[in-house]
Amino acid sequence: ALSDHFVKLVSWYDNEYG
């Protein structure tokens, strides 16, 4: 699902730039 992909993207972004 698109929402699931978005959640994974946000999780990655937070991990990289958090």
N, CA, C and O atoms as CSV, one atom per row, in Angstrom:
chain,resi,resn,atom,element,x,y,z
A,1,ALA,N,N,0.842,-1.205,0.000
A,1,ALA,CA,C,0.000,0.000,0.000
A,1,ALA,C,C,0.875,1.253,0.000
A,1,ALA,O,O,2.010,1.236,0.477
A,2,LEU,N,N,0.337,2.313,-0.532
A,2,LEU,CA,C,1.079,3.570,-0.621
A,2,LEU,C,C,1.392,4.117,0.770
A,2,LEU,O,O,2.488,4.621,1.013
A,3,SER,N,N,0.428,4.014,1.674
A,3,SER,CA,C,0.632,4.509,3.038
A,3,SER,C,C,1.758,3.756,3.734
A,3,SER,O,O,2.539,4.347,4.480
A,4,ASP,N,N,1.842,2.448,3.487
A,4,ASP,CA,C,2.891,1.633,4.096
A,4,ASP,C,C,4.255,2.058,3.586
A,4,ASP,O,O,5.217,2.123,4.351
A,5,HIS,N,N,4.342,2.347,2.294
A,5,HIS,CA,C,5.588,2.814,1.698
A,5,HIS,C,C,5.983,4.171,2.289
A,5,HIS,O,O,7.157,4.425,2.555
A,6,PHE,N,N,4.997,5.026,2.488
A,6,PHE,CA,C,5.240,6.350,3.054
A,6,PHE,C,C,5.768,6.242,4.479
A,6,PHE,O,O,6.684,6.969,4.863
A,7,VAL,N,N,5.191,5.337,5.258
A,7,VAL,CA,C,5.634,5.129,6.637
A,7,VAL,C,C,7.075,4.651,6.657
A,7,VAL,O,O,7.866,5.097,7.489
A,8,LYS,N,N,7.428,3.740,5.742
A,8,LYS,CA,C,8.794,3.233,5.682
A,8,LYS,C,C,9.750,4.344,5.271
A,8,LYS,O,O,10.870,4.423,5.776
A,9,LEU,N,N,9.309,5.200,4.355
A,9,LEU,CA,C,10.128,6.317,3.904
A,9,LEU,C,C,10.379,7.297,5.045
A,9,LEU,O,O,11.505,7.758,5.233
A,10,VAL,N,N,9.353,7.612,5.793
A,10,VAL,CA,C,9.488,8.521,6.930
A,10,VAL,C,C,10.402,7.919,7.986
A,10,VAL,O,O,11.209,8.626,8.590
A,11,SER,N,N,10.278,6.621,8.207
A,11,SER,CA,C,11.120,5.938,9.186
A,11,SER,C,C,12.581,6.018,8.777
A,11,SER,O,O,13.452,6.260,9.613
A,12,TRP,N,N,12.850,5.816,7.488
A,12,TRP,CA,C,14.216,5.901,6.967
A,12,TRP,C,C,14.744,7.335,7.100
A,12,TRP,O,O,15.878,7.556,7.525
A,13,TYR,N,N,13.910,8.286,6.732
A,13,TYR,CA,C,14.315,9.685,6.793
A,13,TYR,C,C,14.648,10.083,8.227
A,13,TYR,O,O,15.647,10.761,8.468
A,14,ASP,N,N,13.825,9.668,9.169
A,14,ASP,CA,C,14.049,9.983,10.576
A,14,ASP,C,C,15.338,9.329,11.063
A,14,ASP,O,O,16.064,9.906,11.873
A,15,ASN,N,N,15.617,8.135,10.572
A,15,ASN,CA,C,16.824,7.420,10.972
A,15,ASN,C,C,18.065,8.093,10.404
A,15,ASN,O,O,19.106,8.138,11.061
A,16,GLU,N,N,17.961,8.610,9.197
A,16,GLU,CA,C,19.091,9.242,8.529
A,16,GLU,C,C,19.342,10.660,9.046
A,16,GLU,O,O,20.487,11.048,9.278
A,17,TYR,N,N,18.271,11.424,9.224
A,17,TYR,CA,C,18.410,12.849,9.524
A,17,TYR,C,C,17.852,13.238,10.883
A,17,TYR,O,O,17.843,14.420,11.228
A,18,GLY,N,N,17.387,12.266,11.662
A,18,GLY,CA,C,16.730,12.541,12.943
A,18,GLY,C,C,17.731,13.017,13.971
A,18,GLY,O,O,17.360,13.296,15.111
